[in-house]
Amino acid sequence: MTAAELQDVLFLQFAREPVPGQVKTRMQPVLGPDEACQLHRELVLWTAQRLTSARLGRVELAVTGRIDDPLFQQCEAEGVAAVRGQTGEDLGQRMYNALHAGLQRFSRVVLVGSDCPQLDSNYLARALAALESAEVVLGPAVDGGYVLIGARALDASWFEGIKWGSGSVYRETVARFAASKTCWQGLPPLQDIDRPEDLPLWQQLAHAAEIR
């Protein structure tokens, strides 16, 4: 991609304010509330570092809770260009609103969560390449959700009536694409760090990063 094309790409990272007892709750009781919150902080910062170091476009954070939390200030120190609040009643509305606002400023917007440390520059570049021909690209999660959605066009129906947090999110979303006759592409599945059985993957990745 040319420098001009990269300037027209926005990466949006969704994250929650790190409050013990309100983040990574499915890790309990293997992790206590404070340990789960620390894991959340580490994953948010890890994701921000991966997005900014890829240098594939502008990176912004869209958060729930306080936008001035020190964690988000750390992300800005890593190169995140702006921190904004999310708007909407549920996750679907918040994602739609964030993508819609992003597409008012950029021709391609890629939204990711903060739970998937396997996201890397190659995966992000594949998402952008898919958007050269498709209207939307979706990166599935192993648990049935998705870790990434990128778009250059948008339809509110993609986000309506989805059972967020369930194992059917990806399947339901693909059904919305079919119903709206949307041209889309899928990426290989990646693993979120949401449950105790996911912790070994995170420990492996974090350890590999430390010894480089």
C-alpha positions in Angstrom: 0.0 0.0 0.0 1.2 3.5 -0.7 1.7 6.1 1.9 -1.4 8.0 0.8 -3.5 4.8 1.1 -2.2 4.2 4.6 -3.2 7.7 5.6 -6.8 6.8 4.7 -6.9 3.8 7.1 -8.2 3.9 10.7 -7.7 1.1 13.2 -10.1 1.3 16.2 -9.3 -0.6 19.3 -12.2 -1.3 21.7 -11.3 -1.4 25.4 -12.9 -1.2 28.8 -11.7 0.9 31.7 -9.7 -1.5 34.0 -11.9 -1.9 37.0 -11.4 -5.0 39.2 -14.4 -7.2 39.2 -15.7 -5.7 36.0 -13.2 -7.0 33.4 -12.1 -10.5 32.6 -14.7 -11.9 35.0 -14.8 -15.3 33.2 -11.2 -15.8 34.5 -12.5 -16.1 38.1 -12.0 -17.9 40.3 -8.7 -19.1 38.7 -7.7 -15.4 38.8 -8.9 -13.0 41.5 -10.5 -9.7 40.5 -7.2 -7.8 40.8 -5.3 -10.4 38.8 -8.0 -10.5 36.1 -7.8 -6.7 35.9 -4.0 -6.8 35.5 -4.4 -9.3 32.7 -6.9 -6.9 31.1 -4.4 -4.1 31.3 -1.7 -6.2 29.8 -3.8 -7.3 26.9 -5.0 -3.7 26.2 -1.5 -2.4 26.1 -0.2 -5.4 24.1 -2.9 -4.8 21.4 -2.2 -1.1 21.3 1.5 -1.8 20.8 0.8 -4.3 18.0 -1.5 -1.9 16.2 0.8 1.1 16.4 4.0 -0.9 15.5 2.3 -2.3 12.4 2.3 1.3 10.9 -0.6 0.4 8.7 -2.8 3.4 9.5 -3.9 5.7 12.3 -4.8 4.0 15.6 -7.4 5.2 18.0 -8.9 3.8 21.2 -12.7 3.6 21.7 -13.4 2.9 25.4 -16.1 2.4 27.9 -15.7 4.1 31.3 -13.2 6.8 32.0 -11.2 7.8 29.0 -8.4 9.4 31.2 -7.4 6.2 32.9 -3.6 5.9 33.1 -3.8 2.7 31.0 -5.1 4.6 28.1 -2.4 7.3 28.6 0.1 4.5 28.3 -1.5 3.5 25.0 -1.1 7.1 23.8 2.6 6.9 24.7 2.8 3.9 22.5 1.5 5.9 19.5 -2.3 5.7 19.8 -3.5 9.0 18.3 -6.7 9.6 20.2 -8.9 8.1 23.0 -12.7 8.4 22.6 -15.7 7.2 24.5 -18.0 4.5 23.0 -21.6 5.4 22.4 -24.6 3.0 22.2 -26.8 0.8 24.3 -25.2 -2.6 23.5 -22.0 -3.9 21.9 -23.6 -4.0 18.5 -24.7 -0.3 18.6 -21.3 0.7 20.0 -19.4 -1.0 17.2 -21.8 0.3 14.5 -21.5 3.9 15.8 -17.7 3.7 16.0 -17.4 2.3 12.5 -19.9 4.8 11.1 -18.0 7.7 12.7 -14.7 6.3 11.4 -16.0 6.0 7.9 -16.9 9.7 7.9 -13.1 10.4 8.1 -11.4 7.4 6.5 -12.2 5.1 3.5 -11.4 2.0 5.5 -11.9 1.3 9.2 -10.8 -1.8 11.0 -12.1 -2.5 14.5 -10.5 -4.9 16.9 -11.0 -5.9 20.5 -8.4 -6.0 23.2 -8.6 -9.8 23.9 -6.6 -11.3 21.0 -2.8 -11.2 21.4 -2.4 -13.2 18.2 -3.3 -10.1 16.1 -0.1 -9.1 14.3 1.0 -6.9 11.4 0.5 -9.7 8.9 -3.1 -10.4 10.0 -3.9 -6.7 9.9 -2.4 -6.3 6.5 -4.5 -9.3 5.2 -7.6 -7.5 6.5 -6.7 -4.4 4.6 -6.0 -6.4 1.5 -9.4 -8.0 1.7 -11.0 -4.6 1.8 -9.6 -3.8 -1.7 -12.3 -6.1 -3.1 -14.8 -6.8 -0.3 -17.1 -4.4 1.5 -16.3 -6.0 4.9 -13.8 -8.4 6.3 -14.3 -10.6 9.4 -11.7 -12.3 11.5 -13.4 -15.2 13.5 -12.5 -16.1 17.1 -12.0 -19.8 18.0 -14.9 -19.5 20.5 -17.4 -18.5 17.9 -17.2 -14.7 18.1 -14.9 -12.5 16.0 -11.7 -10.6 16.8 -11.7 -8.2 13.9 -14.2 -6.5 11.6 -13.1 -4.1 8.9 -15.3 -2.2 6.5 -15.4 0.3 3.7 -19.3 0.2 3.6 -21.7 -0.3 6.5 -25.1 -1.8 7.2 -26.7 -1.5 10.6 -28.4 -4.9 10.2 -25.0 -6.6 10.7 -25.1 -5.6 14.4 -28.8 -6.0 15.2 -30.2 -9.0 17.1 -26.9 -10.6 17.7 -26.4 -12.7 20.9 -23.3 -10.9 21.9 -20.9 -12.9 24.1 -22.3 -16.2 22.8 -20.7 -18.8 20.6 -22.9 -17.9 17.6 -21.8 -14.3 17.0 -19.7 -15.1 14.0 -22.4 -17.4 12.4 -25.2 -14.9 13.1 -23.1 -12.0 11.6 -22.3 -14.0 8.4 -26.0 -14.7 8.1 -26.6 -10.9 8.2 -24.1 -10.5 5.4 -26.0 -13.0 3.3 -29.3 -11.4 4.0 -28.0 -7.9 3.0 -26.2 -9.3 0.0 -22.9 -8.0 1.3 -19.6 -8.8 -0.4 -17.4 -10.0 2.4 -14.2 -12.0 3.1 -13.2 -14.1 6.1 -9.8 -14.4 7.7 -8.3 -17.4 9.6 -9.6 -17.9 13.2 -7.6 -16.6 16.2 -7.9 -17.2 19.9 -9.2 -14.7 22.4 -7.9 -14.7 26.0 -11.2 -14.9 27.8 -11.3 -18.1 29.9 -8.8 -19.9 32.2 -8.0 -22.5 29.4 -6.8 -19.6 27.2 -4.1 -18.5 29.7 -1.3 -20.8 28.5 -1.4 -19.2 25.0 -1.1 -15.7 26.6 1.8 -16.9 28.8 3.5 -18.4 25.8 3.2 -15.2 23.7 4.2 -12.9 26.6 7.2 -15.1 27.4 8.3 -15.2 23.7 8.1 -11.4 23.6 10.2 -11.0 26.7 13.1 -13.1 25.5 13.5 -11.4 22.1 
